[in-house]
Structure formats: structure tokens, C-alpha cells
Amino acid sequence: MYKAGETVRYWGVKTGGLTWLSAEALTGKIIGQQREERIYKIVGQSGTIHDVSEKLIDEGSEVKAG
């Protein structure tokens, strides 16, 4: 389980019931979650907010700011 404020890598987004996968890991910050559906709200580097399934977030992927 990830917490709001964590920066993570993710491999796709959910849009309109579909999952779009990315060939490269994306980086964003968690701003909220929907626990029942295991979906996280992540703001990407472009400032766009995405719904991301927990399955698409790297296990232990918290990105350290440095």
C-alpha cells in the first residue's frame, strides 16, 4: 500500500474502463486512492492526474528525491 505524497514509478493508466500500458516507466506522485478498487490517483510529471491500478505500480518503487 502506498501513501499520499510518495513518488512512484508506474507502467500504465486506467482511462474510461480501459488500461493503457507504457513501454517505459512513468514517474508521478500519489495524491489519493480508492481503496475498494485498489486504484491510486497519481499526478504525472506533466501535471496530469491519472488513475493507476495498484498492479501497475512497481513493487517497492518509491523514488527517492535526490
LOLUM-211980 format. One record per atom (N, C-alpha, C): x, y, z; chain; atom name; residue in three letters. Coordinates in pm, 1 decimal, padded with zeros to 6 digits. Layout:
# residues N
[[X, Y, Z], A, CA, ALA] ...
This chain:
# residues 66
[[00083.8, -00117.1, 00000.0], A, N, MET] [[00000.0, 00000.0, 00000.0], A, CA, MET] [[00089.6, 00125.1, 00000.0], A, C, MET] [[00054.1, 00218.9, -00082.2], A, N, TYR] [[00131.7, 00341.4, -00095.3], A, CA, TYR] [[00058.5, 00455.5, -00025.5], A, C, TYR] [[00131.3, 00557.7, 00013.6], A, N, LYS] [[00073.1, 00670.0, 00086.5], A, CA, LYS] [[00076.0, 00796.3, 00001.2], A, C, LYS] [[-00018.1, 00885.5, 00028.1], A, N, ALA] [[-00020.6, 01015.2, -00040.7], A, CA, ALA] [[00112.7, 01085.1, -00018.8], A, C, ALA] [[00164.1, 01145.6, -00124.6], A, N, GLY] [[00291.5, 01216.1, -00118.1], A, CA, GLY] [[00409.8, 01134.7, -00167.5], A, C, GLY] [[00394.4, 01001.4, -00175.8], A, N, GLU] [[00503.9, 00917.5, -00225.3], A, CA, GLU] [[00520.0, 00936.6, -00375.5], A, C, GLU] [[00643.4, 00937.0, -00421.0], A, N, THR] [[00673.2, 00940.3, -00563.6], A, CA, THR] [[00704.5, 00797.9, -00606.4], A, C, THR] [[00634.9, 00750.9, -00709.9], A, N, VAL] [[00647.4, 00611.3, -00752.4], A, CA, VAL] [[00663.7, 00601.6, -00903.6], A, C, VAL] [[00706.4, 00483.6, -00948.0], A, N, ARG] [[00710.4, 00451.3, -01091.9], A, CA, ARG] [[00588.7, 00366.5, -01123.3], A, C, ARG] [[00527.9, 00392.5, -01238.7], A, N, TYR] [[00411.6, 00314.3, -01280.2], A, CA, TYR] [[00418.2, 00288.7, -01429.4], A, C, TYR] [[00346.5, 00184.4, -01472.3], A, N, TRP] [[00359.5, 00132.6, -01608.0], A, CA, TRP] [[00235.1, 00146.1, -01693.4], A, C, TRP] [[00140.0, 00226.3, -01650.4], A, N, GLY] [[00019.7, 00245.8, -01728.6], A, CA, GLY] [[-00084.4, 00321.5, -01650.0], A, C, GLY] [[-00196.1, 00352.0, -01715.4], A, N, VAL] [[-00304.6, 00426.1, -01652.6], A, CA, VAL] [[-00438.1, 00363.1, -01691.8], A, C, VAL] [[-00540.9, 00391.1, -01613.0], A, N, LYS] [[-00676.0, 00346.6, -01644.9], A, CA, LYS] [[-00755.6, 00467.3, -01692.2], A, C, LYS] [[-00819.2, 00453.9, -01808.1], A, N, THR] [[-00900.0, 00561.1, -01864.5], A, CA, THR] [[-01026.2, 00501.6, -01923.1], A, C, THR] [[-01141.0, 00549.4, -01876.6], A, N, GLY] [[-01267.7, 00502.1, -01931.0], A, CA, GLY] [[-01285.2, 00351.7, -01925.4], A, C, GLY] [[-01237.9, 00288.7, -01819.8], A, N, GLY] [[-01252.0, 00144.1, -01805.2], A, CA, GLY] [[-01144.8, 00063.0, -01875.5], A, C, GLY] [[-01059.4, 00127.0, -01953.9], A, N, LEU] [[-00950.7, 00058.0, -02023.9], A, CA, LEU] [[-00817.8, 00086.7, -01955.8], A, C, LEU] [[-00726.2, -00006.3, -01966.5], A, N, THR] [[-00591.8, 00013.6, -01912.8], A, CA, THR] [[-00495.5, 00035.0, -02027.4], A, C, THR] [[-00422.2, 00144.2, -02022.3], A, N, TRP] [[-00322.2, 00177.2, -02124.4], A, CA, TRP] [[-00184.9, 00152.7, -02064.8], A, C, TRP] [[-00108.3, 00066.1, -02128.3], A, N, LEU] [[00024.5, 00031.0, -02078.6], A, CA, LEU] [[00131.6, 00114.9, -02147.2], A, C, LEU] [[00240.2, 00137.8, -02075.0], A, N, SER] [[00352.2, 00215.2, -02126.1], A, CA, SER] [[00473.9, 00124.5, -02140.3], A, C, SER] [[00552.8, 00145.7, -02243.5], A, N, ALA] [[00675.1, 00067.3, -02264.0], A, CA, ALA] [[00784.5, 00112.2, -02167.6], A, C, ALA] [[00773.1, 00234.3, -02117.2], A, N, GLU] [[00871.8, 00287.2, -02022.5], A, CA, GLU] [[00800.8, 00326.4, -01894.4], A, C, GLU] [[00871.0, 00314.4, -01783.0], A, N, ALA] [[00812.6, 00352.4, -01654.4], A, CA, ALA] [[00789.7, 00502.6, -01649.8], A, C, ALA] [[00675.7, 00540.8, -01595.2], A, N, LEU] [[00642.3, 00680.6, -01574.2], A, CA, LEU] [[00664.5, 00711.0, -01426.4], A, C, LEU] [[00687.2, 00835.5, -01393.8], A, N, THR] [[00707.8, 00874.8, -01255.6], A, CA, THR] [[00602.6, 00976.4, -01216.5], A, C, THR] [[00546.5, 00959.6, -01098.8], A, N, GLY] [[00446.9, 01054.0, -01051.3], A, CA, GLY] [[00432.4, 01047.0, -00900.8], A, C, GLY] [[00351.7, 01138.6, -00846.3], A, N, LYS] [[00331.5, 01146.4, -00702.6], A, CA, LYS] [[00187.8, 01106.3, -00670.0], A, C, LYS] [[00172.5, 01020.8, -00570.7], A, N, ILE] [[00040.6, 00976.3, -00527.9], A, CA, ILE] [[-00029.1, 01090.0, -00454.0], A, C, ILE] [[-00154.2, 01117.7, -00496.0], A, N, ILE] [[-00230.4, 01223.3, -00429.9], A, CA, ILE] [[-00357.6, 01170.1, -00364.7], A, C, ILE] [[-00387.0, 01041.9, -00383.1], A, N, GLY] [[-00504.9, 00982.5, -00321.5], A, CA, GLY] [[-00525.2, 00840.1, -00369.7], A, C, GLY] [[-00629.3, 00775.9, -00315.0], A, N, GLN] [[-00656.3, 00639.7, -00356.4], A, CA, GLN] [[-00802.8, 00604.6, -00337.0], A, C, GLN] [[-00846.1, 00501.6, -00411.0], A, N, GLN] [[-00978.4, 00441.8, -00396.9], A, CA, GLN] [[-00954.5, 00300.0, -00346.4], A, C, GLN] [[-00962.6, 00280.1, -00217.3], A, N, ARG] [[-00924.0, 00152.3, -00156.7], A, CA, ARG] [[-01002.4, 00033.7, -00208.2], A, C, ARG] [[-01132.5, 00050.5, -00228.8], A, N, GLU] [[-01215.1, -00062.8, -00270.8], A, CA, GLU] [[-01168.5, -00118.1, -00405.7], A, C, GLU] [[-01128.0, -00029.8, -00494.4], A, N, GLU] [[-01087.9, -00070.7, -00629.1], A, CA, GLU] [[-00937.0, -00086.2, -00644.3], A, C, GLU] [[-00860.7, -00053.5, -00540.2], A, N, ARG] [[-00713.7, -00058.5, -00542.8], A, CA, ARG] [[-00658.1, 00027.6, -00655.6], A, C, ARG] [[-00713.4, 00148.6, -00664.8], A, N, ILE] [[-00672.5, 00246.2, -00766.0], A, CA, ILE] [[-00611.1, 00365.7, -00694.5], A, C, ILE] [[-00500.8, 00414.7, -00746.2], A, N, TYR] [[-00435.1, 00532.8, -00690.6], A, CA, TYR] [[-00449.2, 00649.8, -00786.5], A, C, TYR] [[-00469.0, 00767.6, -00732.4], A, N, LYS] [[-00466.7, 00892.0, -00810.6], A, CA, LYS] [[-00322.2, 00939.5, -00807.9], A, C, LYS] [[-00264.0, 00953.1, -00927.0], A, N, ILE] [[-00123.9, 00994.0, -00937.9], A, CA, ILE] [[-00114.9, 01113.7, -01029.8], A, C, ILE] [[-00041.6, 01216.3, -00985.6], A, N, VAL] [[-00016.6, 01331.2, -01071.7], A, CA, VAL] [[00117.9, 01306.1, -01140.1], A, C, VAL] [[00114.3, 01303.6, -01272.8], A, N, GLY] [[00235.0, 01276.9, -01351.0], A, CA, GLY] [[00323.8, 01398.8, -01362.3], A, C, GLY] [[00437.5, 01382.4, -01425.6], A, N, GLN] [[00533.7, 01491.3, -01439.9], A, CA, GLN] [[00478.1, 01606.9, -01521.2], A, C, GLN] [[00380.5, 01579.1, -01608.1], A, N, SER] [[00320.6, 01685.1, -01689.4], A, CA, SER] [[00213.0, 01761.2, -01613.0], A, C, SER] [[00177.1, 01712.3, -01492.2], A, N, GLY] [[00072.5, 01774.6, -01413.1], A, CA, GLY] [[-00063.5, 01711.2, -01432.1], A, C, GLY] [[-00072.5, 01613.0, -01521.3], A, N, THR] [[-00197.4, 01542.5, -01546.7], A, CA, THR] [[-00222.6, 01440.2, -01437.0], A, C, THR] [[-00348.1, 01429.9, -01391.9], A, N, ILE] [[-00384.3, 01333.4, -01288.9], A, CA, ILE] [[-00436.4, 01206.8, -01356.7], A, C, ILE] [[-00382.3, 01092.4, -01312.4], A, N, HIS] [[-00418.7, 00962.6, -01370.3], A, CA, HIS] [[-00470.9, 00869.7, -01262.3], A, C, HIS] [[-00559.3, 00778.2, -01301.6], A, N, ASP] [[-00597.9, 00665.8, -01217.0], A, CA, ASP] [[-00504.8, 00551.3, -01253.2], A, C, ASP] [[-00438.6, 00494.8, -01152.6], A, N, VAL] [[-00342.2, 00387.3, -01177.9], A, CA, VAL] [[-00374.7, 00268.8, -01086.5], A, C, VAL] [[-00392.7, 00153.1, -01147.2], A, N, SER] [[-00415.8, 00031.1, -01071.1], A, CA, SER] [[-00291.2, -00001.4, -00989.0], A, C, SER] [[-00313.0, -00051.0, -00868.6], A, N, GLU] [[-00200.6, -00088.6, -00783.0], A, CA, GLU] [[-00108.5, -00188.2, -00852.5], A, C, GLU] [[-00163.6, -00272.2, -00939.6], A, N, LYS] [[-00084.4, -00372.9, -01012.0], A, CA, LYS] [[00017.2, -00309.1, -01106.8], A, C, LYS] [[-00007.8, -00183.4, -01147.7], A, N, LEU] [[00081.1, -00117.7, -01243.7], A, CA, LEU] [[00190.7, -00034.8, -01177.9], A, C, LEU] [[00192.3, -00033.3, -01044.4], A, N, ILE] [[00296.2, 00039.5, -00972.1], A, CA, ILE] [[00404.1, -00060.4, -00933.9], A, C, ILE] [[00531.1, -00022.3, -00956.9], A, N, ASP] [[00642.2, -00112.8, -00922.0], A, CA, ASP] [[00641.0, -00145.3, -00774.2], A, C, ASP] [[00659.2, -00270.9, -00741.8], A, N, GLU] [[00669.5, -00315.2, -00603.5], A, CA, GLU] [[00790.4, -00249.2, -00539.5], A, C, GLU] [[00769.4, -00180.8, -00429.3], A, N, GLY] [[00879.4, -00112.9, -00360.5], A, CA, GLY] [[00940.6, -00003.9, -00445.2], A, C, GLY] [[00860.2, 00066.2, -00525.6], A, N, SER] [[00915.1, 00157.9, -00624.4], A, CA, SER] [[00928.0, 00301.8, -00578.2], A, C, SER] [[00910.2, 00328.8, -00450.4], A, N, GLU] [[00918.8, 00467.7, -00408.1], A, CA, GLU] [[01049.4, 00527.1, -00461.3], A, C, GLU] [[01037.6, 00637.2, -00533.7], A, N, VAL] [[01152.9, 00702.9, -00594.6], A, CA, VAL] [[01207.2, 00803.1, -00494.0], A, C, VAL] [[01333.4, 00791.0, -00462.1], A, N, LYS] [[01394.9, 00880.7, -00366.0], A, CA, LYS] [[01432.3, 01012.7, -00434.4], A, C, LYS] [[01385.4, 01120.7, -00377.0], A, N, ALA] [[01422.9, 01252.9, -00431.1], A, CA, ALA] [[01569.1, 01275.6, -00398.0], A, C, ALA] [[01643.1, 01323.2, -00493.5], A, N, GLY] [[01785.7, 01338.3, -00464.5], A, CA, GLY] [[01844.9, 01439.7, -00542.6], A, C, GLY] 
